[in-house]
Amino acid sequence: MSVISTTRIRARRWLSLWPLALFLLIAAIGGVWLWYAWPQVMIKSIVWQREVNQQMSVLLKAVAASPAQAGGSLLLFSFLYGVLHALGPGHGKVVITTWLATHPSKLKSSIGLTLASSLLQGLVAIGLVVVVLSILQLPARQLHLSGFWLEKGSYALVGILGVLLCWRALKKLHALLRKPRFIAFTPHHVHHENCGCGHQHMPNPEQIHHDDDWRARLMIILSMGMRPCSGAIMVLLFSKVIGVFGWGIVSALAMAAGTSLTITSLALLVHSFRTLAVRLSGNHAPVLWRQVGWSTLALAGGAILVVAAGVMWVSAVPVGRGLRPF
């Protein structure tokens, strides 16, 4: 084979990885835009949050006066609030999009992650209010302080998840890039992990990765759902004060349903883009190159989560001591 043809083959192999390069370019552009637009996003989110809280208070008062007439409006407004609330900035979207974009995942399991995390977020808010205000009978200040430490805990889980993903990606890259072992031929038909008989004697990396996924998925659900929604906390607190706590619980669950709708739609979008990128990559590049490329992407995803967790941990402040749109 000539040097020119070899060079052309190598160039084609690199070109076959263009979907991966396009994804990284879009992610970089989006990150730069978000960095510069973040202050305005925060300010507008705070203004919108204040207006929504006022409207929610009006609906809760109406429910206290006439539950049959105002109950449906409260639930509809709570559901729409959850849908729109999930469109704003939040660490849950960072976690789920990074995971789905950088790791292979089935559509059903992706939807299950979003539904479970949204439901857990609503249940955490309800449980927090019940424990702090009803069981322990502590003041509302302790409620907000407890929510703050749950938020910090969720950020810590995001960082741990990022470290776990980086460690797994590095192990896979080490296994892919290490020098191959050559086994001398013997006349006896002896099976071992490096034989070429075509039989599978050990699980492949994909199967091992799939078996370990439950740990990462559990951490995703906990990191997304441990932080209670500030809107749900407000509704539960106000509903308890005016004596309609049952409606507050139903309203918080309606918010969780709306949040799950938005996050699930985002997960479907990211999953579709990843599937398209894999399909466009085709089989032109060698298997080793493709595995190295996706493992590198997984390493980048873990690093993004570690950095994001550190930024959110440092910037997190208790209620009333800074900008807290959500």
DOGU-261276 format. One line per 2 residues: number of its first residue (from 1); for each residue x, y, z of N, C-alpha, C. Coordinates in nm, 3 decimals. Layout:
# DOGU-261276
NUM = X Y Z X Y Z X Y Z; ... $
END
This chain:
# DOGU-261276
1 = 0.086 -0.119 0.000 0.000 0.000 0.000 0.089 0.124 0.000; 0.060 0.222 -0.083 0.142 0.341 -0.094 0.121 0.434 0.025 $
3 = 0.216 0.526 0.038 0.208 0.623 0.148 0.089 0.715 0.128; 0.058 0.752 0.003 -0.054 0.842 -0.025 -0.186 0.779 0.014 $
5 = -0.205 0.652 -0.025 -0.331 0.585 0.009 -0.346 0.568 0.160; -0.234 0.539 0.228 -0.240 0.528 0.375 -0.279 0.660 0.438 $
7 = -0.225 0.769 0.385 -0.259 0.902 0.437 -0.406 0.933 0.415; -0.457 0.895 0.298 -0.599 0.919 0.270 -0.688 0.839 0.363 $
9 = -0.651 0.715 0.389 -0.732 0.631 0.481 -0.734 0.693 0.620; -0.618 0.740 0.665 -0.615 0.801 0.798 -0.699 0.928 0.802 $
11 = -0.695 1.007 0.693 -0.776 1.129 0.689 -0.924 1.097 0.693; -0.964 0.991 0.619 -1.104 0.952 0.621 -1.146 0.905 0.760 $
13 = -1.058 0.836 0.828 -1.091 0.789 0.964 -1.114 0.907 1.057; -1.029 1.009 1.045 -1.050 1.126 1.129 -1.178 1.199 1.092 $
15 = -1.207 1.209 0.962 -1.329 1.277 0.919 -1.454 1.204 0.964; -1.446 1.073 0.982 -1.563 0.998 1.025 -1.603 1.030 1.168 $
17 = -1.514 1.095 1.242 -1.546 1.134 1.380 -1.599 1.276 1.389; -1.646 1.334 1.275 -1.692 1.473 1.277 -1.813 1.495 1.367 $
19 = -1.906 1.400 1.385 -2.017 1.428 1.479 -1.968 1.455 1.622; -1.864 1.384 1.664 -1.810 1.407 1.797 -1.750 1.546 1.807 $
21 = -1.677 1.587 1.703 -1.619 1.721 1.704 -1.727 1.829 1.700; -1.834 1.804 1.623 -1.945 1.900 1.617 -2.012 1.915 1.752 $
23 = -2.032 1.802 1.820 -2.094 1.808 1.953 -2.008 1.890 2.049; -1.878 1.867 2.049 -1.789 1.941 2.138 -1.789 2.090 2.105 $
25 = -1.797 2.123 1.975 -1.801 2.263 1.934 -1.929 2.331 1.982; -2.042 2.262 1.964 -2.170 2.319 2.009 -2.171 2.336 2.160 $
27 = -2.118 2.237 2.232 -2.112 2.247 2.377 -2.024 2.364 2.422; -1.912 2.385 2.352 -1.824 2.496 2.388 -1.891 2.631 2.362 $
29 = -1.958 2.643 2.247 -2.028 2.768 2.215 -2.139 2.795 2.316; -2.214 2.690 2.348 -2.321 2.706 2.447 -2.268 2.745 2.584 $
31 = -2.155 2.688 2.623 -2.096 2.722 2.752 -2.050 2.868 2.757; -1.988 2.916 2.648 -1.943 3.055 2.644 -2.062 3.150 2.648 $
33 = -2.166 3.118 2.571 -2.286 3.203 2.572 -2.349 3.208 2.710; -2.360 3.093 2.775 -2.420 3.088 2.908 -2.336 3.165 3.009 $
35 = -2.206 3.163 2.993 -2.118 3.234 3.086 -2.146 3.384 3.082; -2.162 3.440 2.961 -2.185 3.583 2.948 -2.330 3.622 2.976 $
37 = -2.425 3.532 2.946 -2.567 3.564 2.964 -2.619 3.529 3.102; -2.538 3.463 3.183 -2.586 3.413 3.312 -2.641 3.523 3.405 $
39 = -2.576 3.639 3.419 -2.632 3.743 3.509 -2.773 3.785 3.468; -2.796 3.808 3.339 -2.930 3.847 3.295 -3.031 3.735 3.316 $
41 = -2.988 3.612 3.292 -3.077 3.498 3.316 -3.117 3.491 3.462; -3.024 3.512 3.551 -3.052 3.508 3.694 -3.150 3.617 3.734 $
43 = -3.128 3.739 3.687 -3.214 3.851 3.725 -3.356 3.830 3.675; -3.371 3.790 3.549 -3.505 3.767 3.495 -3.574 3.650 3.565 $
45 = -3.498 3.550 3.602 -3.555 3.436 3.672 -3.608 3.476 3.809; -3.535 3.564 3.877 -3.578 3.609 4.010 -3.706 3.690 4.000 $
47 = -3.713 3.779 3.902 -3.835 3.859 3.883 -3.954 3.770 3.852; -3.935 3.673 3.764 -4.044 3.581 3.729 -4.085 3.497 3.849 $
49 = -3.988 3.453 3.928 -4.017 3.371 4.045 -4.100 3.450 4.146; -4.070 3.577 4.164 -4.145 3.659 4.260 -4.291 3.675 4.214 $
51 = -4.311 3.697 4.086 -4.447 3.713 4.035 -4.526 3.583 4.048; -4.462 3.471 4.020 -4.530 3.342 4.031 -4.566 3.312 4.176 $
53 = -4.477 3.343 4.268 -4.506 3.320 4.410 -4.626 3.401 4.456; -4.637 3.523 4.409 -4.752 3.605 4.446 -4.881 3.546 4.391 $
55 = -4.879 3.500 4.266 -4.998 3.439 4.208 -5.033 3.309 4.279; -4.934 3.231 4.318 -4.959 3.107 4.389 -5.022 3.134 4.525 $
57 = -4.980 3.240 4.592 -5.039 3.276 4.720 -5.185 3.314 4.705; -5.216 3.385 4.598 -5.356 3.422 4.572 -5.441 3.298 4.549 $
59 = -5.390 3.202 4.473 -5.466 3.079 4.446 -5.484 2.996 4.573; -5.384 2.991 4.658 -5.398 2.916 4.782 -5.503 2.979 4.874 $
61 = -5.507 3.110 4.878 -5.611 3.177 4.956 -5.749 3.147 4.899; -5.758 3.143 4.765 -5.886 3.110 4.703 -5.928 2.967 4.733 $
63 = -5.831 2.876 4.737 -5.861 2.736 4.771 -5.909 2.726 4.915; -5.848 2.803 5.004 -5.891 2.802 5.144 -6.034 2.851 5.158 $
65 = -6.074 2.946 5.073 -6.210 2.999 5.080 -6.310 2.912 5.007; -6.271 2.858 4.890 -6.362 2.776 4.809 -6.283 2.666 4.739 $
67 = -6.260 2.553 4.804 -6.176 2.447 4.746 -6.232 2.391 4.615; -6.362 2.372 4.606 -6.420 2.310 4.487 -6.400 2.395 4.363 $
69 = -6.404 2.526 4.377 -6.394 2.614 4.262 -6.250 2.647 4.225; -6.165 2.665 4.324 -6.028 2.710 4.296 -5.926 2.596 4.294 $
71 = -5.966 2.475 4.335 -5.870 2.365 4.341 -5.813 2.328 4.206; -5.899 2.321 4.104 -5.851 2.286 3.970 -5.755 2.390 3.915 $
73 = -5.785 2.518 3.939 -5.695 2.625 3.892 -5.559 2.616 3.960; -5.559 2.582 4.089 -5.433 2.569 4.161 -5.348 2.456 4.104 $
75 = -5.410 2.342 4.077 -5.334 2.228 4.025 -5.282 2.256 3.885; -5.365 2.320 3.800 -5.320 2.353 3.665 -5.205 2.452 3.669 $
77 = -5.219 2.554 3.753 -5.112 2.654 3.765 -4.984 2.590 3.820; -4.998 2.499 3.914 -4.882 2.431 3.971 -4.812 2.346 3.866 $
79 = -4.890 2.276 3.784 -4.832 2.194 3.678 -4.757 2.281 3.577; -4.819 2.391 3.534 -4.753 2.481 3.439 -4.629 2.545 3.502 $
81 = -4.638 2.573 3.630 -4.520 2.627 3.700 -4.405 2.526 3.694; -4.436 2.398 3.717 -4.332 2.297 3.711 -4.271 2.286 3.572 $
83 = -4.355 2.297 3.469 -4.305 2.291 3.331 -4.209 2.406 3.303; -4.251 2.529 3.338 -4.169 2.646 3.309 -4.050 2.656 3.404 $
85 = -4.070 2.614 3.527 -3.962 2.617 3.626 -3.844 2.532 3.580; -3.873 2.418 3.519 -3.767 2.328 3.474 -3.691 2.383 3.354 $
87 = -3.745 2.486 3.287 -3.675 2.547 3.175 -3.564 2.640 3.220; -3.569 2.683 3.345 -3.470 2.775 3.397 -3.341 2.705 3.434 $
89 = -3.244 2.783 3.486 -3.116 2.723 3.525 -3.133 2.628 3.642; -3.058 2.521 3.639 -3.068 2.422 3.746 -2.966 2.312 3.726 $
91 = -2.919 2.255 3.836 -2.814 2.154 3.826 -2.866 2.022 3.771; -2.998 1.996 3.785 -3.053 1.871 3.734 -3.038 1.856 3.585 $
93 = -3.057 1.966 3.513 -3.044 1.962 3.367 -2.898 1.941 3.326; -2.807 1.998 3.403 -2.665 1.975 3.376 -2.630 1.828 3.392 $
95 = -2.682 1.767 3.497 -2.650 1.627 3.525 -2.707 1.535 3.417; -2.835 1.549 3.387 -2.900 1.455 3.296 -2.851 1.473 3.153 $
97 = -2.830 1.598 3.109 -2.782 1.618 2.972 -2.638 1.570 2.956; -2.555 1.594 3.056 -2.416 1.547 3.049 -2.410 1.395 3.046 $
99 = -2.491 1.330 3.127 -2.492 1.184 3.131 -2.539 1.126 2.999; -2.651 1.175 2.947 -2.707 1.118 2.825 -2.621 1.150 2.703 $
101 = -2.555 1.266 2.703 -2.474 1.303 2.587 -2.343 1.227 2.581; -2.292 1.184 2.695 -2.159 1.124 2.697 -2.159 0.976 2.730 $
103 = -2.276 0.917 2.756 -2.282 0.775 2.791 -2.397 0.708 2.717; -2.375 0.586 2.668 -2.484 0.514 2.602 -2.594 0.480 2.701 $
105 = -2.717 0.504 2.661 -2.830 0.479 2.751 -2.953 0.448 2.667; -3.032 0.352 2.712 -3.156 0.318 2.644 -3.260 0.425 2.670 $
107 = -3.353 0.440 2.575 -3.454 0.544 2.586 -3.542 0.523 2.709; -3.580 0.399 2.734 -3.669 0.372 2.848 -3.600 0.406 2.980 $
109 = -3.474 0.370 2.993 -3.402 0.400 3.118 -3.380 0.550 3.134; -3.362 0.622 3.022 -3.345 0.767 3.029 -3.471 0.833 3.082 $
111 = -3.586 0.790 3.032 -3.712 0.845 3.080 -3.733 0.809 3.227; -3.696 0.687 3.263 -3.709 0.647 3.403 -3.626 0.733 3.496 $
113 = -3.507 0.774 3.453 -3.424 0.861 3.535 -3.492 0.994 3.562; -3.547 1.055 3.458 -3.610 1.186 3.475 -3.736 1.178 3.561 $
115 = -3.817 1.075 3.540 -3.939 1.061 3.619 -3.907 1.037 3.766; -3.811 0.948 3.793 -3.777 0.916 3.931 -3.718 1.037 4.003 $
117 = -3.631 1.111 3.936 -3.569 1.227 4.000 -3.669 1.337 4.027; -3.763 1.360 3.934 -3.865 1.464 3.955 -3.958 1.427 4.069 $
119 = -4.000 1.300 4.074 -4.086 1.256 4.184 -4.013 1.266 4.317; -3.886 1.228 4.320 -3.809 1.236 4.443 -3.796 1.380 4.490 $
121 = -3.780 1.473 4.398 -3.768 1.613 4.436 -3.895 1.663 4.505; -4.012 1.624 4.452 -4.137 1.662 4.517 -4.154 1.597 4.652 $
123 = -4.118 1.469 4.662 -4.132 1.398 4.789 -4.036 1.451 4.895; -3.916 1.492 4.853 -3.821 1.549 4.948 -3.875 1.680 5.006 $
125 = -3.934 1.763 4.920 -3.992 1.888 4.969 -4.105 1.862 5.069; -4.192 1.766 5.037 -4.302 1.733 5.127 -4.249 1.677 5.259 $
127 = -4.156 1.583 5.249 -4.100 1.523 5.370 -4.027 1.623 5.457; -3.957 1.717 5.393 -3.884 1.818 5.469 -3.979 1.906 5.550 $
129 = -4.087 1.950 5.487 -4.184 2.034 5.557 -4.252 1.958 5.670; -4.289 1.833 5.644 -4.355 1.753 5.746 -4.264 1.731 5.866 $
131 = -4.138 1.695 5.841 -4.045 1.666 5.951 -4.012 1.792 6.030; -3.978 1.900 5.960 -3.932 2.021 6.029 -4.046 2.093 6.100 $
133 = -4.159 2.111 6.031 -4.267 2.192 6.088 -4.366 2.112 6.171; -4.397 1.989 6.129 -4.500 1.912 6.199 -4.442 1.823 6.309 $
135 = -4.338 1.748 6.277 -4.283 1.653 6.376 -4.192 1.724 6.476; -4.092 1.795 6.425 -3.998 1.864 6.514 -4.050 1.999 6.561 $
137 = -4.148 2.055 6.489 -4.209 2.184 6.523 -4.104 2.294 6.538; -4.017 2.301 6.439 -3.915 2.404 6.436 -3.965 2.524 6.358 $
139 = -3.903 2.641 6.373 -3.946 2.759 6.298 -3.915 2.746 6.149; -3.977 2.834 6.070 -3.960 2.829 5.925 -3.815 2.852 5.884 $
141 = -3.741 2.926 5.965 -3.600 2.950 5.933 -3.523 2.819 5.926; -3.552 2.726 6.015 -3.487 2.596 6.013 -3.526 2.516 5.889 $
143 = -3.647 2.540 5.840 -3.690 2.474 5.717 -3.603 2.516 5.600; -3.581 2.646 5.586 -3.497 2.696 5.477 -3.352 2.653 5.495 $
145 = -3.306 2.651 5.620 -3.168 2.609 5.644 -3.148 2.461 5.612; -3.248 2.379 5.645 -3.240 2.236 5.611 -3.241 2.216 5.460 $
147 = -3.325 2.293 5.390 -3.325 2.286 5.245 -3.192 2.326 5.185; -3.127 2.425 5.247 -2.997 2.469 5.200 -2.893 2.358 5.209 $
149 = -2.893 2.284 5.321 -2.794 2.177 5.337 -2.827 2.057 5.249; -2.954 2.034 5.221 -2.989 1.932 5.123 -2.938 1.970 4.985 $
151 = -2.948 2.099 4.955 -2.896 2.148 4.827 -2.745 2.127 4.818; -2.674 2.159 4.925 -2.530 2.137 4.926 -2.498 1.988 4.911 $
153 = -2.579 1.904 4.974 -2.558 1.760 4.960 -2.577 1.712 4.818; -2.676 1.768 4.749 -2.698 1.729 4.610 -2.580 1.770 4.522 $
155 = -2.521 1.886 4.549 -2.404 1.930 4.473 -2.285 1.838 4.500; -2.273 1.794 4.626 -2.165 1.700 4.658 -2.182 1.569 4.582 $
157 = -2.306 1.522 4.569 -2.331 1.400 4.493 -2.298 1.419 4.345; -2.325 1.538 4.293 -2.288 1.566 4.153 -2.137 1.554 4.136 $
159 = -2.061 1.610 4.231 -1.916 1.599 4.223 -1.868 1.455 4.234; -1.927 1.378 4.325 -1.889 1.237 4.338 -1.923 1.160 4.211 $
161 = -2.038 1.191 4.152 -2.075 1.127 4.025 -1.974 1.160 3.916; -1.931 1.286 3.909 -1.831 1.324 3.810 -1.700 1.250 3.829 $
163 = -1.657 1.236 3.954 -1.533 1.162 3.983 -1.548 1.016 3.942; -1.665 0.957 3.971 -1.689 0.817 3.933 -1.683 0.799 3.782 $
165 = -1.746 0.890 3.708 -1.745 0.879 3.562 -1.605 0.899 3.506; -1.529 0.992 3.563 -1.390 1.012 3.518 -1.306 0.888 3.544 $
167 = -1.322 0.827 3.660 -1.245 0.708 3.695 -1.278 0.594 3.600; -1.406 0.573 3.570 -1.444 0.466 3.479 -1.392 0.492 3.339 $
169 = -1.398 0.618 3.294 -1.349 0.651 3.160 -1.198 0.632 3.151; -1.126 0.671 3.255 -0.980 0.653 3.254 -0.942 0.506 3.253 $
171 = -1.014 0.424 3.328 -0.986 0.281 3.327 -1.010 0.221 3.189; -1.117 0.265 3.125 -1.146 0.211 2.992 -1.043 0.258 2.890 $
173 = -1.001 0.385 2.899 -0.898 0.435 2.809 -0.767 0.361 2.830; -0.734 0.333 2.955 -0.611 0.258 2.983 -0.618 0.118 2.923 $
175 = -0.736 0.055 2.933 -0.751 -0.079 2.877 -0.745 -0.077 2.725; -0.794 0.030 2.664 -0.795 0.038 2.518 -0.658 0.071 2.461 $
177 = -0.582 0.154 2.531 -0.457 0.205 2.475 -0.334 0.126 2.518; -0.349 0.031 2.609 -0.233 -0.046 2.650 -0.190 -0.140 2.536 $
179 = -0.066 -0.181 2.539 -0.013 -0.266 2.434 -0.082 -0.402 2.436; -0.117 -0.455 2.318 -0.182 -0.587 2.316 -0.087 -0.698 2.357 $
181 = -0.143 -0.802 2.413 -0.065 -0.919 2.454 -0.072 -1.026 2.346; 0.043 -1.077 2.310 0.050 -1.181 2.209 0.068 -1.316 2.278 $
183 = -0.019 -1.410 2.245 -0.018 -1.542 2.307 0.037 -1.643 2.207; 0.136 -1.719 2.249 0.194 -1.820 2.161 0.093 -1.929 2.130 $
185 = 0.099 -1.981 2.006 0.006 -2.087 1.963 0.047 -2.221 2.023; -0.052 -2.293 2.071 -0.030 -2.428 2.123 -0.124 -2.523 2.052 $
187 = -0.082 -2.651 2.033 -0.168 -2.746 1.963 -0.291 -2.786 2.043; -0.288 -2.765 2.171 -0.401 -2.804 2.254 -0.508 -2.694 2.249 $
189 = -0.632 -2.736 2.254 -0.745 -2.642 2.246 -0.778 -2.594 2.388; -0.698 -2.496 2.433 -0.715 -2.444 2.568 -0.775 -2.304 2.558 $
191 = -0.884 -2.282 2.630 -0.950 -2.152 2.629 -0.891 -2.062 2.737; -0.873 -1.937 2.704 -0.833 -1.837 2.802 -0.891 -1.703 2.758 $
193 = -0.864 -1.597 2.836 -0.932 -1.471 2.809 -0.882 -1.403 2.683; -0.767 -1.444 2.629 -0.712 -1.380 2.511 -0.712 -1.471 2.388 $
195 = -0.783 -1.583 2.396 -0.780 -1.675 2.283 -0.868 -1.624 2.171; -0.848 -1.676 2.052 -0.923 -1.629 1.936 -1.022 -1.730 1.884 $
197 = -1.081 -1.809 1.971 -1.173 -1.914 1.927 -1.310 -1.861 1.893; -1.336 -1.735 1.925 -1.467 -1.679 1.897 -1.566 -1.694 2.010 $
199 = -1.528 -1.766 2.115 -1.617 -1.781 2.231 -1.594 -1.665 2.328; -1.698 -1.635 2.405 -1.685 -1.529 2.504 -1.665 -1.591 2.641 $
201 = -1.543 -1.575 2.695 -1.510 -1.632 2.825 -1.516 -1.528 2.936; -1.508 -1.401 2.899 -1.514 -1.293 2.997 -1.610 -1.188 2.944 $
203 = -1.677 -1.110 3.032 -1.765 -1.004 2.985 -1.685 -0.894 2.918; -1.742 -0.837 2.812 -1.674 -0.729 2.743 -1.692 -0.598 2.818 $
205 = -1.619 -0.492 2.781 -1.628 -0.365 2.854 -1.769 -0.308 2.856; -1.844 -0.326 2.747 -1.980 -0.274 2.745 -2.068 -0.342 2.849 $
207 = -2.051 -0.474 2.864 -2.131 -0.546 2.962 -2.092 -0.506 3.104; -1.962 -0.491 3.128 -1.919 -0.446 3.260 -1.972 -0.307 3.288 $
209 = -1.966 -0.220 3.187 -2.017 -0.084 3.202 -2.166 -0.086 3.233; -2.240 -0.175 3.168 -2.383 -0.185 3.191 -2.412 -0.235 3.332 $
211 = -2.332 -0.328 3.380 -2.354 -0.381 3.514 -2.327 -0.276 3.622; -2.234 -0.184 3.595 -2.202 -0.081 3.692 -2.293 0.040 3.682 $
213 = -2.380 0.045 3.580 -2.461 0.163 3.557 -2.557 0.192 3.671; -2.600 0.092 3.744 -2.699 0.116 3.848 -2.645 0.209 3.955 $
215 = -2.516 0.205 3.980 -2.458 0.296 4.079 -2.464 0.440 4.028; -2.424 0.458 3.903 -2.427 0.593 3.846 -2.570 0.645 3.835 $
217 = -2.663 0.558 3.795 -2.802 0.601 3.781 -2.863 0.637 3.917; -2.829 0.561 4.019 -2.879 0.593 4.153 -2.825 0.728 4.199 $
219 = -2.700 0.755 4.171 -2.643 0.884 4.210 -2.704 0.997 4.130; -2.738 0.972 4.003 -2.805 1.074 3.923 -2.940 1.109 3.983 $
221 = -3.018 1.007 4.018 -3.151 1.031 4.076 -3.139 1.106 4.208; -3.045 1.065 4.294 -3.030 1.130 4.424 -2.978 1.273 4.409 $
223 = -2.882 1.294 4.321 -2.827 1.429 4.305 -2.929 1.525 4.246; -3.018 1.476 4.160 -3.120 1.562 4.102 -3.238 1.581 4.197 $
225 = -3.275 1.477 4.270 -3.395 1.483 4.352 -3.374 1.525 4.495; -3.249 1.524 4.545 -3.227 1.559 4.685 -3.253 1.707 4.711 $
227 = -3.228 1.792 4.614 -3.250 1.936 4.633 -3.399 1.966 4.617; -3.469 2.008 4.724 -3.612 2.036 4.712 -3.638 2.161 4.631 $
229 = -3.746 2.160 4.556 -3.784 2.275 4.474 -3.825 2.391 4.566; -3.769 2.510 4.541 -3.801 2.626 4.624 -3.947 2.664 4.612 $
231 = -4.004 2.649 4.492 -4.146 2.679 4.475 -4.234 2.585 4.554; -4.198 2.458 4.556 -4.276 2.361 4.634 -4.265 2.389 4.783 $
233 = -4.147 2.428 4.829 -4.130 2.464 4.971 -4.220 2.582 5.006; -4.224 2.683 4.919 -4.306 2.800 4.945 -4.454 2.764 4.952 $
235 = -4.500 2.682 4.857 -4.641 2.642 4.855 -4.676 2.561 4.979; -4.591 2.467 5.015 -4.618 2.384 5.133 -4.618 2.467 5.261 $
237 = -4.525 2.559 5.271 -4.518 2.642 5.391 -4.641 2.732 5.404; -4.678 2.798 5.296 -4.793 2.889 5.301 -4.924 2.812 5.320 $
239 = -4.935 2.697 5.254 -5.058 2.618 5.270 -5.073 2.567 5.413; -4.962 2.537 5.479 -4.970 2.493 5.619 -5.012 2.608 5.710 $
241 = -4.965 2.727 5.679 -4.999 2.844 5.761 -5.148 2.875 5.753; -5.208 2.864 5.633 -5.350 2.900 5.618 -5.442 2.780 5.634 $
243 = -5.387 2.662 5.665 -5.470 2.547 5.697 -5.516 2.462 5.582; -5.447 2.465 5.468 -5.483 2.380 5.353 -5.359 2.300 5.310 $
245 = -5.295 2.235 5.406 -5.170 2.165 5.378 -5.190 2.051 5.279; -5.308 1.987 5.283 -5.336 1.880 5.187 -5.330 1.929 5.044 $
247 = -5.387 2.048 5.020 -5.379 2.106 4.886 -5.235 2.144 4.852; -5.157 2.182 4.952 -5.017 2.213 4.926 -4.940 2.090 4.881 $
249 = -4.970 1.974 4.941 -4.904 1.850 4.900 -4.940 1.815 4.756; -5.069 1.824 4.723 -5.112 1.793 4.586 -5.050 1.892 4.488 $
251 = -5.040 2.018 4.527 -4.979 2.119 4.441 -4.831 2.088 4.418; -4.760 2.045 4.522 -4.618 2.011 4.507 -4.600 1.892 4.413 $
253 = -4.689 1.794 4.421 -4.681 1.679 4.330 -4.713 1.720 4.187; -4.806 1.816 4.170 -4.835 1.866 4.035 -4.713 1.938 3.977 $
255 = -4.643 2.012 4.061 -4.518 2.076 4.016 -4.417 1.971 3.972; -4.406 1.863 4.050 -4.312 1.756 4.014 -4.349 1.694 3.880 $
257 = -4.480 1.679 3.854 -4.523 1.623 3.726 -4.487 1.716 3.611; -4.506 1.847 3.630 -4.467 1.942 3.526 -4.318 1.944 3.502 $
259 = -4.242 1.937 3.610 -4.096 1.932 3.597 -4.051 1.808 3.521; -4.113 1.695 3.551 -4.075 1.571 3.483 -4.105 1.578 3.334 $
261 = -4.212 1.649 3.296 -4.245 1.662 3.153 -4.135 1.737 3.080; -4.089 1.847 3.137 -3.985 1.926 3.071 -3.852 1.852 3.068 $
263 = -3.813 1.793 3.181 -3.685 1.723 3.187 -3.686 1.601 3.095; -3.801 1.533 3.088 -3.811 1.417 2.998 -3.798 1.460 2.853 $
265 = -3.860 1.572 2.817 -3.848 1.624 2.680 -3.703 1.658 2.648; -3.634 1.719 2.744 -3.493 1.750 2.724 -3.410 1.623 2.709 $
267 = -3.442 1.522 2.790 -3.369 1.395 2.781 -3.392 1.329 2.645; -3.514 1.333 2.596 -3.543 1.276 2.464 -3.466 1.348 2.355 $
269 = -3.456 1.481 2.367 -3.382 1.559 2.267 -3.234 1.522 2.267; -3.175 1.516 2.385 -3.032 1.482 2.395 -3.008 1.339 2.348 $
271 = -3.096 1.247 2.386 -3.083 1.108 2.344 -3.091 1.096 2.192; -3.180 1.172 2.130 -3.194 1.168 1.984 -3.070 1.222 1.915 $
273 = -3.014 1.331 1.967 -2.893 1.387 1.908 -2.775 1.290 1.921; -2.765 1.224 2.034 -2.655 1.128 2.050 -2.672 1.011 1.954 $
275 = -2.795 0.960 1.941 -2.820 0.850 1.849 -2.787 0.891 1.706; -2.823 1.014 1.670 -2.792 1.064 1.536 -2.641 1.075 1.515 $
277 = -2.570 1.122 1.616 -2.425 1.134 1.604 -2.359 0.998 1.587; -2.407 0.899 1.660 -2.353 0.763 1.647 -2.381 0.709 1.508 $
279 = -2.502 0.733 1.456 -2.538 0.682 1.324 -2.455 0.750 1.216; -2.435 0.882 1.228 -2.358 0.953 1.127 -2.211 0.915 1.129 $
281 = -2.163 0.877 1.246 -2.023 0.834 1.254 -1.998 0.710 1.171; -2.100 0.624 1.162 -2.089 0.504 1.079 -1.983 0.409 1.130 $
283 = -1.940 0.323 1.043 -1.840 0.222 1.077 -1.710 0.242 0.999; -1.688 0.366 0.952 -1.568 0.391 0.872 -1.443 0.394 0.960 $
285 = -1.456 0.452 1.077 -1.340 0.457 1.167 -1.320 0.322 1.233; -1.196 0.287 1.266 -1.172 0.161 1.335 -1.246 0.156 1.469 $
287 = -1.276 0.034 1.511 -1.349 0.017 1.636 -1.273 0.079 1.753; -1.141 0.060 1.754 -1.060 0.114 1.862 -1.071 0.266 1.868 $
289 = -1.067 0.330 1.753 -1.075 0.475 1.749 -1.210 0.523 1.801; -1.315 0.454 1.760 -1.448 0.494 1.807 -1.460 0.478 1.958 $
291 = -1.408 0.367 2.010 -1.415 0.345 2.154 -1.333 0.449 2.230; -1.216 0.483 2.177 -1.134 0.586 2.241 -1.205 0.720 2.237 $
293 = -1.269 0.750 2.123 -1.341 0.877 2.111 -1.454 0.891 2.211; -1.538 0.787 2.222 -1.651 0.793 2.315 -1.604 0.787 2.460 $
295 = -1.496 0.716 2.487 -1.442 0.714 2.624 -1.386 0.850 2.662; -1.322 0.916 2.566 -1.273 1.051 2.592 -1.388 1.147 2.618 $
297 = -1.496 1.130 2.543 -1.615 1.212 2.566 -1.674 1.187 2.704; -1.675 1.060 2.746 -1.724 1.028 2.881 -1.636 1.092 2.988 $
299 = -1.505 1.094 2.963 -1.413 1.159 3.057 -1.442 1.309 3.064; -1.468 1.369 2.949 -1.501 1.512 2.947 -1.632 1.539 3.022 $
301 = -1.730 1.449 3.005 -1.856 1.465 3.077 -1.837 1.459 3.228; -1.756 1.365 3.274 -1.728 1.358 3.418 -1.658 1.482 3.468 $
303 = -1.564 1.534 3.388 -1.493 1.656 3.428 -1.588 1.775 3.436; -1.683 1.781 3.343 -1.783 1.889 3.346 -1.863 1.884 3.475 $
305 = -1.903 1.764 3.516 -1.981 1.751 3.639 -1.899 1.790 3.762; -1.771 1.755 3.763 -1.686 1.792 3.877 -1.674 1.943 3.887 $
307 = -1.648 2.008 3.773 -1.635 2.154 3.774 -1.767 2.221 3.812; -1.877 2.172 3.753 -2.008 2.230 3.784 -2.042 2.214 3.931 $
309 = -2.010 2.098 3.988 -2.038 2.075 4.130 -1.958 2.172 4.217; -1.833 2.194 4.182 -1.752 2.287 4.259 -1.804 2.429 4.253 $
311 = -1.844 2.472 4.133 -1.898 2.607 4.118 -2.028 2.623 4.196; -2.118 2.525 4.186 -2.246 2.534 4.257 -2.227 2.525 4.407 $
313 = -2.133 2.444 4.453 -2.109 2.433 4.597 -2.061 2.567 4.654; -1.969 2.633 4.584 -1.915 2.759 4.632 -2.019 2.870 4.626 $
315 = -2.101 2.871 4.519 -2.198 2.980 4.500 -2.326 2.961 4.578; -2.350 2.843 4.635 -2.474 2.819 4.709 -2.475 2.900 4.838 $
317 = -2.584 2.972 4.861 -2.600 3.054 4.982 -2.737 3.028 5.040; -2.755 3.045 5.171 -2.888 3.028 5.230 -2.987 3.127 5.173 $
319 = -3.115 3.097 5.190 -3.220 3.183 5.139 -3.207 3.321 5.201; -3.217 3.422 5.113 -3.212 3.560 5.161 -3.074 3.619 5.162 $
321 = -2.972 3.544 5.117 -2.835 3.596 5.119 -2.772 3.598 4.980; -2.851 3.615 4.880 -2.795 3.623 4.746 -2.902 3.594 4.643 $
323 = -2.859 3.578 4.518 -2.950 3.552 4.408 -2.986 3.405 4.407; -3.115 3.377 4.428 -3.162 3.239 4.431 -3.291 3.232 4.350 $
325 = -3.282 3.220 4.216 -3.403 3.216 4.136 -3.480 3.088 4.153; -3.412 2.975 4.190 -3.478 2.845 4.199 -3.431 2.773 4.323 $
END
